[in-house]
Each structure stands twice: as C-alpha cells, then as structure tokens.
C-alpha cells in the first residue's frame, strides 16, 4: 500500500484545478482545523458532546449497534440471511451518551451512525462550521458520522466525497475501481447500506479464501486522518474505514457533477442483471458492443449523424420526454 497524496493550505481554486481533475484520493491536512466543532473535540470528548448536543435536534436517525464480539466489524451473518448487528433509531444526544459511557470500556458495544443529514439533525452546524471548498448553494448531501471503533466494510460511494474528521483518528484504505475483481464483493442486490461490499475483512484478510485480495492490497492507498483533516474521495473508489479511537465524529459532503439526478447507474446494473445476465454468451457479447457504442461512446457520439430533433433519448431530453421514458420502463417492469 502507498500513502495517499497530501496537500496543505488548499483553497477552492486549487481544489478544483489540481485535485478533482486527477480523479484520485487526496488528503487535505488541516482543512477544517478552525471549525468550532474540531476545537471542541481537541479540548475533550465531553466538550465535543456538549457542542453537538447544543447543535442537535431531537429527531432520531438510524444507527447500528453490535455486540462486543463483532469488534466494530458491521456486516452480514455468515449465511447472509441477516445482519450481525441491530438497527435502531436514536437521537444525537442518545448516541453521544452511549459512546461516552463506553469510552474506557475494553470491549464496548459497537456504535455506528453513518448518515445523519445535518439539515435534519443539526441544521446550524454547516453554517457555523463552513466548508471552504464547495459552494454552499451546491446540490449536495451533508451528513454527520458518529461512532466508536467501528470498521466499515470495503465499499464504494456514487457521489464524490469530502470526509472531514471532527474527532478521533480514522484510517482509510482505498482501492481503484479497477480492483473490483480482486475485492470479492458480495451480493449486489442485498447490501448493508445501498452499496455492494467486499466480503474480505480488511484488517485480517483470509488470503487462502480470497487470494486475489493480495493484488488489491498492492494497488491500495492508505491515509490516516487526524481531527481537522479531510479526505477527498472520488466517485466509485472502493474504501474501507476504521475508527481508531473510542470517540469519533466526521462530516461528509457528498455531491455529483452534472445535472441533478434522482436515478443512479446502480439501478441500470440491477436492471441489466434482470435482462442480460442469463443470455447466451454470444448475445451478451453483442449487447456489450451495443452498450459500448451507445452508452460508453467508444466510437464517439453515436447520434452525430442524426438531426438533433430526432436523437430521442440520446439527444436533448425535455422533462416531458424523461417522464415518458420513466413511465415506459416502469410499465415494462410491471408486466
């Protein structure tokens, strides 16, 4: 594994010019070190808890709770019939109480709340702890992570991500998208939180069962973040995350470039599993050519020879045309 590239004193111009176009992870040291939340965390865990309680609403969100035996590894049962943890709803104040009560316990219950939208759970946090690299008016999801020594399975996220550490050290192990075949990913239609995850335990890989994972580790990049640091994570980079301290907090900024979308390519993958997966080899190969030509544009613009007004779904689409296409797909799925 090699260290993730590091940058300091990054402003928005440098971020957009030098970092995002590389489509590679980047550690941004000290990016949010001046946040009031980070300053409170550096004072003490209790000071951070007081800060977050004062900022929080009483709206509960989903959190995961695992017995001490899982040692922070949230995942499936061995037969994939269920999860190795419970999922319940809790407020930020309740989560903080549980985490702080266990901070000196040798084998605590594992606590993980990974996507608490700040707009709902702490609406003033983003105003008082601003993100200098992104336009506040940009369409994005800003979420709070709270937990202890939790370990998230290797997965990808569709949006780009700026993960800002508020409290507790965090270790990210990242893999390029091309390492997919070496990560031994589990079911794509039954997931922990929406994205498929690797079956390999990152900190204790069974290389007899998963031998190609050794190649994935050779291609991996690793970053250890302190409070005040941030990690830029491009879309579709695989990553496993480990909390290294008994109290952890992080804020994630997720966004996608281009027009706002309500559907994701993951839905296309699932639809392809329904329509293409079991075709004969020669038909699958033919459909691959069609997808390469029309969707991935390996031959250039497939509609360049057609008048703009006649390009249909591959041309300029009106809201009415998109609505009609969605209805067509929905009708087909219901047959």
Order of alpha helices (4+ residues) and beta strands (2+ residues): beta-beta-beta-alpha-alpha-beta-beta-alpha-beta-alpha-alpha-beta-beta-beta-beta-alpha-beta-beta-beta-beta-alpha-alpha-alpha
